[in-house]
């Protein structure tokens, strides 16, 4: 992903009502967002069906498939890369 020609898709993850912690597993990378803030997960569209998302009152856990075999890019609300997972 990134500068090559492989297709990508974006998944928006938002804190709707108040502070929320978004954690990407199994690596444990986490972000805390204020109400209304969001981050975007960029990934290979073929992996999207295997992403597991668990939501609770103050957080979101995102379980990513195939750690170490695929790039996952986290973007801030301005579209800037803030993390590359695996």
Order of alpha helices (4+ residues) and beta strands (2+ residues): beta-beta-beta-beta-beta-beta-beta-beta
